[in-house]
Amino acid sequence: MSDLLETLPALESLRCFLEAARTLNFRAAAHTLSLTPAALGQRIRKLEAEVGSTLFQRTTRSVALTGEGLALVPYARRAVEAAAECLRAGRGELGAAPMELVVGTRHELGLSWIVPMLPSLARTHPHLTLHLYFGSGQDLLLRVRTREIDVSISSARVEDPKLASLTLHAERYCFVGARRLLARNPLRSAAQARGHVLLDIGVELPLFHYWRHAPGGFDSLEFARVQRLGTIAAIRALVLRGAGVAVLPEYYVRSDLERRRLVRILPTVEPLVDAFRLVFRADDPRRSVYEALAASMRRVPLR
């Protein structure tokens, strides 16, 4: 490809060719381009040498295009126009180029926050078309790494040096249970945990660790059993039914707390705080696009 680029005629030579083809008068063309007739003639000869064809038939009285010259005109015009468009684009005169992005997110965050945000993002970033992919935290990171999706939005820890991230919102958590459950079966001490079922996403207890490792949290809290449900939507549904207790994102149960359907457990312990992040490949050249997108997302509160 580099060898091909090196053999392409200079754009200035093409401009000279087009003006000479338009006027069929080298002196008039040179005057329009602020060149001497000799300089114009030199650039035409250089262009003919590079393409390997005679482009003009010249006599002392007339100038005419050859068949090869006539064939070159539309292509030369497109090349010069494209070069001018490149300059305008580089100066920011054409605005952002249309772009499609696949955004990965987990199901609950996507439905509660990202989907309602799409109309406002379309107004703020009209050049972007955003497609959604729903998955789990580690699945999303893997798909970004392998370029199956462009970016992901989640609170999954980013430890892969091939990935970069931009913080969007702090994600706060709370340890909660149904008000009716805790009225008949309190959980005010470590010993009372044995009378409750802990609900979490997976075997590593990714949600409960925000409370367990917080200052004042009980690292050795023992429950009657642990039930893994894979998603926070399923956890919230069972917690509301009184089937167990759980640590859940505060934004996700805010309305339940306000309506007293759920209450905080051991509220003197402040769970650790994480963050939602926009994650992309560190070598992705579109970082400026992601920074602008992240700035818009930060203006929309979690819900």
N, C-alpha and C positions, 0 to 999 in steps of 0.2 A: 504493500500500500504506500509506503514512504517513497519508493522508487517512482511510482505512478504520480504522486503529488509533485515530485521534483521535476517531472517532464511537462506538467501543465503550463500553458502560456501564462505570462503575468497578466493580471487583470488590467493593468494600464495599457498593455499592448492590445487587449481586446477592446478597450474603450476607443483607442485610436482607430482600430479596424472598423468599429461600428460607425464612428463619425465619418470616416472616409467612405464607407459604403452608403451612408445616408446622402452625403453631398456629391459623391463622385467627383470630388475636387480636393486634391491634397492640400493646396494652399488655403482654401476656405476651412477645411477641417483643422489644419494646424492653427489657424487664427482662433477658431472656437475653443480649442483646447489650450490656448496660450503657449504653443510650441512653435519652433521654427519649422518650415517645410522639411529641412534636412533631418531634424529630430523625429518628426512624424514618419518620414520615409524609413529611417533606421529601425523604428519600432515595428513597422509593417514587415520589413525584411526579416527581422528577428522572429516575428510570429510565423511567417511563411516557412522559415527554417525549422521551427519547432513542430509545426504540423506536417511538414514535408510536402506542401502543395503551394502552387502559385495562386494567390487569392485575387489579384487584380491584373488586368491587361491594360498597360499604359502606353500611350503614344504621346507625341508632342502636343496633340490637340485634344485627347480624350482619355478618360479613365472608365473602365468597365469591370464589373465583377465576373470572375470565372465561375464555372459551375460549382467548384469546390467552395469558392468564396460565398456564393449565394446560399449554399447548403449550411455554411457556418453561421450565417447571420442570426437565425432564431436561437441557436444554442449559445452564441456569444452574448446575446441580449439577456437570456435567462441567467447566465453566469454572472454578468455584471449586476443585474437586479438582485440576485441572491446575495452577492457580496454586500450590496448596499443595505439589504435587510439584516444581514449579520451585524453590520455596524450599528444600525438602529436598535437591534436587540441588545447589543452590548452596552449601549448608552441608556438602556431602560426605557426607550421610547415606545416599544411594542407591548410592554407589560409582560406578565409571566406567561410562559408557554403552557398549553393544556397538559395536564398530567393526571394519571390515574394511580391511586395508591390503595393497596390492600391493608386494612387496619385490623389487627387481631385484638380481641378482648375476651374476657370471660363473660358468660351469658348474662349474669345479673347486672354487672356494670354497664354492659352494652345496652341493655333494654332500659335501665333506669336513668342513665346519664348520657351515653353517646348517641343513641338513636334520637332522643328529643333535641339534641344539639345539632344534628345534621342540617336542618334548614338554616340556622344562623351561620354555620360554617360555610355553607354554599354561598351565602351572601357576602361573607368576609373574604372568602377565597374562591371566587367564581371559576378560576382556572383548574381547580382540583375536583376530581370525581373520586369519592371515597367509597370503597367496597369494604364490607365487614366480613370478618371470619371469627367464629366463636370457638374458643378452646380453653384449656386449663393453662395455668401459669408456665410450667416448664415446657409444655407443648408449644406454647406461643413463642418462647425464647428460641426453641430449636428451629421453628419454622422461619423466624427472622434470620437466624444464623445460616440456614440453607437457602435463603432467598425465596422461599415459598410464599412468604408474605413480606411486606415492606417494613411495617412497624407493628409493635404491640403495645398495648396499654394494660398494665397490671402492676401489682405490688410485689411481684416475684423478684427476688434478689438477683442482681446482675453482677456476676463474678467472672463472666467470660471476657477475656481481653479483646475478642473480636467484636464485642457489642459496646455500644455507647448509649447513654440515656439522658433524658431531660426530666426533671421533677415537675409534676403537674399539680398535685394536691397532697397535703398530709392526709394519711389514713389513720383515723383513731378507732379504737376498739373498746368494747364494753362487755363485761361478764354479766349475762342476763338469764332470767328464767321467767316463766309465766307467773303472774301475780297470784293466781289461785293455787298453783303448785307450792309456791314458797310460803303461802299463808298456812297451809296444812303440813308442810314439810320444810321447815326453815333451813337455810344454809348460811349460818352466821359464824361458823368455826370450821377448822380443818376436819374435826371429828365428824361433823354432820355431812361431809361430802360423801361418806360411805352410803348414804341413803339416796344418792342421786345418780342418774346416768349422764355422762358427759358426751355431748354430740360434737363431732369434729369432721373435718374433710377427709383426712387420711391417717395412716398409722403413725406418721411423724407428729401428729397433733399440731398442724401449722397455725391454727387459730389460737388454741389454748396457750401456746408458748408465749404469746404477747402478754398474757396475764401472769403466767407461772414465773417468768423471768423478770418481771417488773419488781422494783423495790417494794418489799412488803408482801410480795406474792408467795404462795406456798409451793415450793418446788416439789415437795413430796405429797401433795394432795392426792388422796386415794378415793376413787369413785367406785360405786357398785359395779359398774362396767363402762366401757367406752364403745360407742356406736359410730362407725364411719359412714358418712352419707355422700361424700364426693363433691358436694356443691353447697354454697351458703343458702340458696333458695330452699333446698330440702331441709337444711338445719333449722332455718327460721320457721318453716311450716310445723316441724315437730316441737320446737320450743313453744310456739304459740298454743299447741295442743296440750302442753304440760308433760310431754314425753321425755324431757330431759333439760339440761342446762347447757349453755354454750357461750363461747366468746365470739362475738359477731362484729362486723364493721358498724361503727356508730351511725354513719349516714344511712345504712340499710335498715336500721331498726328505729330511726329517730321518731317516726310517727307512732310506732308501737309504744315507745317510752312516753311520748306525750299523752297518749290515750290511756296510759296505765295498763295496757295489756301485758307489757313486759316491765320488769323492774330490775334495777342493777343489784348485783350480788356483791357483798363485801366492797362497797363503794369507796372505802378509804384507800384501796389499792388502785393506782393509776396505771392502766396497761401501757406497755411500750407503744410507741408511735412508729408507723411505717409511712410509706409514700407511694402514691401512684406515679408511674414513670412512663414516658414515651420512649420505647426502646427501639433502636435501629442498629444496623451494622456500622462499626466504626469507620469502615472504608467507603461508606455510601456517600457519593458526592452531593446528595440532596439535603445536607444538614441544614442549610439556610431555610429550606421549605419546612423541615420539621420544627425548627425554632419558631417560625411564624405560626405554625399550626399549634404548637404547645402554648404560645402566648395567648391565642384565642381561647384555648381550652381552659386555661387558668382563670379566665374571667367568668366561667360558668361554674357555680357551686355544685358540689356532689349532691346527688339525690337518689 
